[in-house]
């Protein structure tokens, strides 16, 4: 499936942010700030078709497992 044109992405983003701003749910009203802070990563995905989600997931899993194999000191 081809990626949408930048104009389509911009319009969809605007519609989403407007919908959030009009919502009566406090959590939804704060969502645009989160989306804006992550927008460079979203834009990179849209531009390139690649993300770092796999490596982020591996990093998260490693952080959850603090037991590491330690080599005994002599």
C-alpha positions, 0 to 999 in steps of 0.5 A: 500500500503506498504512503499517503501524500503529505497534504493528506497526512497534514489534513488528517493530523489537523482533523485529529488534533481538532477532534481532540481539542473539541473532546470533553474528555480531559485525557483526550484534550491533552493527547495533541501535546503528546502527538506533537512531541512525537511528530518527528518520529511519526513523520520519519515513519511516513517519509521513510516507511521505517521505524525504530519500534523493534529496537525500542521494544528490545530495549524495553524488554532488557530494562524489565529484566535487570538480571544480567549474567555477570562474569566473576572477577578474579 
